[in-house]
């Protein structure tokens, strides 16, 4: 059944790409190229380190005589820190991970991150293919100056300890369909409201431990037991974004709010295996709010998940962040704080052979603070510097307390 569904999805995508591609080839096409690149260098606990991240996107669309816009879009990414499977909302927010990062060799840093069809019209918009889910697309988090070296939604984590992640991106770039009604479909009487839903029929299986926990939470033996052959189906997510000016004038006070909900049905190896008994369906919800006045933005966000654990608790991972940014001409300043807490029973971990159940709890709490400054040059180039302090606490049998101090410089370009 799984092979049939995956084959049907692949067939629909292939036929759709051919059909839309043929329509674009016979029409006037508007092509848009976008991209970003960051280079982060710094000193982490007294040692020099660096990381680079690059994205390049290409989109082409045409407007038909009836006003319908049809298009194709895709993007490639190069990132040495991005694992073959996307981190499902934090290193420890799930014992396993969600959708894949995209298409490419697992041993290479270059991969196809997204490739989808889209249609826009009076009905709204529809996306079909490898794309972010609506929960991550409409997410609001604490404001930041940096594209890569951040507290939340980080692309560069030179310390290896950052775990604050409030964006529901469990579906990764798995094939999905997303629908959003027109942005002004409510008439704007209460402010601008954007809604959306996404559906992914399948997530990739966790063969070769691609979905195993990151080292430091569990042993390699635990990862093998909990991570093998895990997969999910019927991944449904819904999200809302609301924006409104709360005052009038040249610099009005502006409010932005987001909320999302995500659910996925676990579909693991049948039978009475250990992983089948421990792991279950996944669900998460997240909230975010920003307030902007003049050159100042402040806000924060939170996310709660059950970490796909098969127990009676609705919450296993809880994370939040808060921050403020202020602009003064080309100069910008920020302060940010984040906290993440993974709260689970030690009996879930089996330990290395011979099996030995740990006693007590295996909570892991991470706190991150960041202060930074950046300067904006022409042509979308920024140069920033930040100091980041991280504290991670876990069971002594799993390593105990870990601290890290990082001084980072980020050079970024966006076009």
C-alpha positions in Angstrom: 0.0 0.0 0.0 2.8 2.4 0.9 4.6 1.7 -2.5 1.3 2.3 -4.3 0.7 5.7 -2.6 4.3 6.9 -3.1 4.1 5.8 -6.8 0.8 7.6 -7.2 2.2 10.8 -5.7 5.3 10.6 -7.9 3.1 10.1 -11.0 0.9 13.0 -10.1 3.9 15.3 -9.6 5.6 14.2 -12.8 2.5 14.7 -14.9 1.7 18.0 -13.3 5.3 19.3 -13.9 5.1 18.3 -17.5 1.7 19.9 -18.0 2.7 23.2 -16.3 6.1 23.2 -18.0 4.5 22.8 -21.4 2.1 25.7 -20.6 5.0 27.9 -19.5 7.0 27.0 -22.6 4.2 28.4 -24.8 3.6 31.6 -22.9 5.3 34.7 -21.7 7.2 33.7 -18.6 8.2 35.9 -15.7 11.4 34.5 -14.2 12.5 35.4 -10.7 15.9 34.4 -9.2 16.5 34.7 -5.5 19.3 33.6 -3.2 21.1 34.0 0.1 24.5 33.1 1.5 26.0 33.3 4.9 29.5 32.7 6.3 29.8 32.4 10.1 33.3 32.4 11.7 34.0 32.6 15.4 35.5 31.4 18.6 33.6 28.7 20.5 34.9 27.7 23.9 38.4 28.9 22.9 38.5 27.1 19.5 38.1 28.6 16.0 35.3 27.3 13.9 33.3 28.2 10.8 30.2 27.3 8.7 28.7 28.4 5.4 25.1 28.1 4.1 23.9 29.0 0.6 20.5 28.9 -1.1 19.6 29.6 -4.7 16.0 29.7 -5.9 14.4 29.9 -9.4 10.8 30.6 -10.1 8.9 31.0 -13.3 5.2 31.8 -13.9 2.8 33.0 -16.5 -0.7 34.6 -16.3 -3.3 33.0 -18.5 -6.1 34.9 -20.2 -8.5 34.0 -17.4 -6.2 35.6 -14.8 -4.9 32.4 -13.4 -1.2 32.4 -12.6 0.7 29.1 -13.1 4.3 28.5 -12.2 7.2 26.3 -11.2 9.6 27.0 -8.4 12.6 25.3 -7.0 15.7 25.9 -4.9 19.0 24.2 -4.1 21.0 24.5 -0.9 24.5 23.9 0.2 24.9 23.4 3.9 27.4 21.1 5.7 25.5 21.2 9.0 22.1 20.2 7.5 21.7 16.5 8.2 20.1 14.1 5.6 16.9 14.3 7.6 15.6 17.7 8.7 15.6 18.3 12.5 12.0 17.9 13.5 11.6 21.1 15.6 14.6 20.8 17.8 17.2 18.1 18.5 15.3 16.7 21.4 11.7 17.6 20.6 11.2 14.2 19.1 13.1 10.9 19.6 12.9 10.7 15.8 13.0 13.3 13.0 10.4 14.2 10.4 10.6 14.8 6.7 13.8 14.7 4.6 15.8 17.8 3.8 15.2 17.4 0.1 16.7 15.3 -2.8 20.4 14.5 -2.9 23.2 12.2 -1.9 23.2 11.8 1.9 27.0 12.2 1.8 27.0 15.5 0.0 26.3 19.1 1.2 24.5 20.1 -2.0 20.9 19.1 -2.4 17.6 20.1 -4.0 15.6 21.5 -1.1 12.4 22.4 -2.9 10.6 21.8 -6.2 6.9 22.5 -6.6 4.1 23.8 -8.8 1.9 26.7 -7.8 -1.3 28.3 -9.0 -2.7 31.6 -7.9 -6.0 33.2 -8.6 -9.2 34.5 -7.1 -9.6 31.2 -5.2 -6.3 31.7 -3.4 -3.1 29.7 -4.0 -2.2 26.0 -4.3 1.3 24.6 -4.0 2.1 20.9 -5.0 5.5 19.3 -4.5 8.6 19.5 -2.3 7.9 22.5 -0.2 7.8 23.8 3.4 4.6 23.1 5.2 2.2 25.9 6.0 3.0 25.8 9.8 6.6 26.9 9.1 5.7 29.3 6.3 3.4 31.4 8.5 5.5 31.1 11.7 6.4 34.2 13.8 9.3 34.0 16.1 11.4 36.4 18.2 13.0 39.1 16.0 16.7 38.6 15.1 19.4 40.3 13.0 21.0 37.2 11.7 20.1 34.8 8.9 22.1 31.8 10.2 23.7 32.1 13.7 20.4 32.5 15.6 18.7 31.3 18.8 15.7 29.9 16.9 15.5 28.3 13.5 19.3 28.3 13.4 21.2 27.1 10.3 24.6 27.4 12.1 25.2 26.0 15.5 28.9 25.9 16.1 28.4 25.0 19.8 26.4 21.9 19.1 24.1 22.6 22.0 21.4 24.9 20.7 18.0 23.3 21.0 15.5 26.2 21.0 13.2 25.7 18.1 9.6 26.9 18.1 8.8 26.4 14.4 6.6 23.4 13.5 8.6 22.0 10.5 8.0 18.3 11.2 7.0 17.6 7.6 10.3 19.0 6.3 10.3 19.1 2.5 8.3 15.9 2.0 5.9 16.0 -1.0 2.7 17.8 0.0 -0.1 20.0 -1.1 -0.8 23.4 0.5 -3.8 25.7 0.1 -4.2 29.3 1.2 -7.3 31.4 0.6 -6.9 35.0 -0.7 -5.2 37.2 1.9 -8.1 39.7 2.0 -10.9 37.2 1.8 -12.4 38.5 5.1 -12.5 42.1 3.8 -9.8 43.4 6.1 -12.4 44.6 8.7 -10.5 43.1 11.6 -7.0 43.3 10.0 -5.2 41.2 7.5 -5.7 37.4 8.0 -3.8 34.7 6.2 -4.9 31.1 6.6 -3.5 27.9 5.2 -3.5 24.1 5.4 -1.0 21.5 4.2 -1.2 17.7 3.7 1.6 15.2 3.2 0.6 11.6 2.6 3.9 10.1 3.6 7.2 11.0 5.3 10.4 9.2 4.5 11.3 6.1 6.4 14.2 6.4 8.8 16.4 3.8 7.2 20.1 3.8 8.1 19.3 5.7 11.3 18.6 8.9 9.4 16.0 9.7 12.1 18.0 8.7 15.1 18.4 11.0 18.1 21.4 13.4 18.0 24.4 12.1 20.0 24.2 13.4 23.5 20.6 12.5 24.2 20.9 8.7 23.8 23.5 6.1 23.1 24.0 4.6 19.7 22.3 1.5 20.8 19.2 3.5 21.8 19.3 5.2 18.5 19.3 1.9 16.6 16.3 0.7 18.6 14.2 3.9 18.5 15.2 5.2 15.1 14.9 2.3 12.7 12.1 2.0 10.2 10.1 4.8 11.6 7.7 6.6 9.2 4.6 8.7 9.4 1.5 9.2 7.2 -1.3 11.7 6.9 0.7 14.7 8.1 -1.9 17.5 8.5 -1.0 21.1 9.5 -3.0 24.3 9.7 -1.8 27.8 10.4 -3.0 31.3 10.8 -1.2 34.7 10.5 -2.8 37.9 11.6 -1.6 41.5 11.1 -3.1 44.8 12.2 -2.0 48.4 12.7 -3.0 49.3 16.3 -2.5 53.0 15.9 -2.4 55.6 13.1 0.3 58.0 12.0 3.6 57.9 10.3 4.9 55.1 12.6 1.9 53.1 13.7 2.2 50.3 16.3 1.9 47.1 14.3 0.9 43.6 15.6 1.7 40.3 14.0 0.4 37.0 15.4 0.8 33.4 14.2 -0.7 30.1 15.4 -0.3 26.6 14.0 -1.3 23.0 14.7 0.3 19.8 13.3 -0.5 16.1 13.5 1.0 13.0 12.0 0.0 9.3 12.3 2.9 7.0 13.2 3.4 4.1 10.8 6.2 1.9 12.0 7.2 -1.7 11.6 4.3 -3.9 12.6 4.6 -6.3 15.4 5.5 -6.1 19.1 8.8 -4.4 18.6 10.3 -2.1 21.2 10.1 1.0 19.0 6.4 0.2 18.1 5.6 0.1 21.8 7.5 3.3 22.6 6.7 5.6 19.7 3.3 6.8 18.5 1.5 9.6 16.7 3.1 13.1 16.6 1.4 16.3 17.3 2.5 19.9 18.0 1.2 23.4 18.3 2.9 26.8 18.2 2.2 30.4 18.9 4.1 33.6 18.0 3.6 37.4 18.4 5.6 40.5 17.2 5.0 44.2 18.0 6.7 46.8 15.8 6.9 50.5 16.5 9.2 52.6 14.4 12.6 50.9 14.2 11.9 48.7 17.2 10.5 45.2 17.1 9.9 42.9 20.1 8.2 39.6 20.4 8.5 35.9 21.0 7.1 32.4 20.3 6.5 29.0 21.8 6.0 25.4 20.7 4.8 22.3 22.5 5.1 18.7 21.1 4.5 15.2 22.5 7.8 14.1 20.8 5.9 11.2 19.1 6.0 9.2 22.3 3.5 6.6 23.0 2.4 7.7 26.5 -0.4 9.5 28.2 1.4 12.9 28.3 0.4 15.5 25.7 3.6 17.5 26.2 7.2 16.3 26.2 9.0 19.2 24.6 8.3 22.8 25.4 10.4 25.7 23.9 10.0 29.5 23.8 12.0 32.5 22.7 11.8 36.2 23.2 13.8 39.1 21.9 14.0 42.7 20.7 15.7 44.5 17.8 16.3 48.2 17.3 17.5 50.0 14.1 19.5 53.2 14.0 20.2 54.0 10.4 22.4 51.3 9.0 23.2 50.0 12.5 21.0 47.4 14.2 21.1 46.0 17.7 19.4 42.9 19.3 18.9 41.0 22.5 17.4 37.5 22.6 16.7 34.6 25.0 15.5 31.1 24.4 14.6 28.1 26.6 13.8 24.5 25.6 12.9 21.6 27.9 12.6 17.9 26.9 10.9 16.1 29.7 10.7 12.3 29.5 11.0 9.1 31.5 14.4 7.4 31.7 12.6 4.0 31.2 12.3 5.0 27.5 16.0 4.5 27.1 17.5 1.0 27.1 21.2 1.9 27.3 24.1 0.0 25.7 24.3 -3.8 25.7 23.8 -5.4 28.1 20.4 -3.6 28.4 20.2 -1.5 31.5 17.3 0.9 32.3 18.5 4.2 33.7 16.9 5.4 36.9 15.3 8.8 37.4 14.4 11.2 34.6 16.2 12.1 31.5 15.1 15.7 31.3 17.2 18.0 29.1 16.9 21.8 29.5 18.7 24.3 27.3 19.0 28.0 27.8 20.5 30.4 25.2 21.1 34.1 25.4 22.4 36.3 22.5 23.4 39.9 22.0 24.4 41.2 18.6 25.0 44.2 16.3 24.9 44.4 12.5 25.6 46.9 9.8 23.7 47.0 6.5 25.6 47.8 3.3 24.2 48.3 -0.1 23.0 45.4 -2.3 21.6 43.3 0.5 24.9 42.8 2.3 25.1 42.7 6.1 28.0 42.2 8.5 27.2 41.3 12.1 28.8 40.2 15.4 27.2 38.5 18.3 28.0 36.8 21.6 26.0 33.7 22.5 25.9 31.9 25.9 24.4 28.4 26.1 23.7 26.2 29.1 22.4 22.6 28.7 21.5 20.4 31.7 20.8 16.7 31.5 21.1 13.5 33.6 24.6 12.9 35.0 24.6 9.5 33.3 24.2 11.2 30.0 26.9 13.8 30.5 25.5 16.2 33.1 25.8 20.0 32.6 27.3 21.5 29.5 28.1 25.2 28.9 29.3 27.0 25.8 30.4 30.6 25.0 30.6 31.7 21.4 31.7 34.9 19.8 30.5 34.9 16.2 30.8 37.0 13.0 28.3 36.6 10.3 28.6 37.9 6.8 25.4 37.6 4.7 24.0 38.5 1.4 20.4 38.3 0.2 19.1 39.0 -3.3 
